Amino acid sequence: LTKGDRRAEIGSLDTFNLDTAWGRKALKALLAAAYAGDSSVLPHLAADSAAIESARAGLDAAQKGSEKELEVRRFLNRMLGLPLAQQRQLFDLFAAALREVVSAAKRDGRYDAGVADISAGARLLEPEALIWRDPITGARAHAATVEVDRGVSFADALSKLRSW
């Protein structure tokens, strides 16, 4: 992909970045489920004692006696030293915890996906509405509802078909 050059730019891989606030929360939830028996995020793990033991063994191997709290980046890098079956099981548990953490944040209205560019035809469905005004600076936040069309309109497609 990068032809051996680790500095090569292959496009934005931010989508695959797991070392985020949500990734850190998911890792904490995985550690809590495996070591403290906290099953609030991964309830299926608490019911499966074999999975708990396997997760603990994988986490123990991945932590390698680190006194510091395990970081997502370090966790993922150390996980690569485990046997493939253990890597898969541990990553599946981490991914499940991440899905649950993000889902809970979305459900509670706390999830922020960041800023996204609209790179398609878009039209405003409703006028912008003022949703908040800072009492000190007077800065305003507006919300807009848009409809995005990432395809070709029927009329354009028909026109292209006829000209073809």
Buried (B, 14 or more C-beta within 10 A) or exposed (E): EEEEEEEEEEEEEEEEEBBBEBBBBBBBBBBBBBEEEBBEBBEEBBEEEEBBEBBEBBBEBBBEEEEEEBBBEBBBEBBEEBEEEBBEBBBEBBEBBBEBBBEBBEEEEEEEEEEEEEEEEEEEEEEEEEEEEEEEEEEEEEEEEEEEEEEEEEEEEEEEEEEE
